[in-house]
Amino acid sequence: MPPAPLVLVPGAGGDGRYFDRVVPLLGDAVAVDLPPDAADFNDYVAAVAEVLPDEPAVLVGQSMGAFTVALVAERFPTRAVVLLAPMVPAPGDTAGSWWERTGHAGAVEEAATARGLDPAAILPGPGFDPHVAFFHDLPPDVLAELLALEERGQSAAVFDAEFPLRAWPDVPTRVLAGRDDRFFPLPFVQRLARERLGVEAEVVPGGHLAALSHPGEVARALLA
């Protein structure tokens, strides 16, 4: 069977440029920009639908992109889904309620303490520091380019939209978890993959932005 085209969906912020270092390594692949003024996940699905190829694709969802690719896979022919450092949704979740329902804060506090880090710098809130949570493993040149980009913005309304599916779509699904992810610690993602999808997460090097810090390893994992 020939390789399927890949459609890559970013997380919060909706910026397809997150995948700029990975796309050239994948062959037939496109990254999606999500609308910053979306009313709900249906607007994200519509944006992905505009770039879907004629044949079933592999959908890649990073972080909050897991919500979107699940809905796309339910509505359009899909070869497979790959979730990268994902917010694995369950029925009834919203992107706003997911954090408490999954025990995210406790997982971060445990992992951060074990690493000698301040959990407040990683958890969403007034003490959050993206350099600690997200940028810690980015090469200096990549970080400089990232900080120079104009942010696309993120619709607050999407965080209140309930995940409508009663079950995960019936398509082959893989989970890639960052070995050094501080925002979604490895044991946390491994637990969600088992509990919510019944799969074992595969480990890739890097933190939450592994596609920027380790594009070669992420590309190889996506093509596996």
Secondary structure, 3 states (H helix, E strand, C coil): CCCCCEEEECCCCCCHHHHCCCHHHCCCEEECCCCCCCCCHHHHHHHHHCCCCCCCEEEEEECCHHHHHHHHHHHCCEEEEEEECCCCCCCCCECCCHHHHHCHHHHHHHHHHHHCCCHHHCCCCCCCCHHHHCCCCCCHHHHHHHHHCCCCCCCCHHHHCECCCCCCCCCCEEEEEECCCCCCCHHHHHHHHHHHHCCCCEEECCCCCHHHHCHHHHHHHHHC
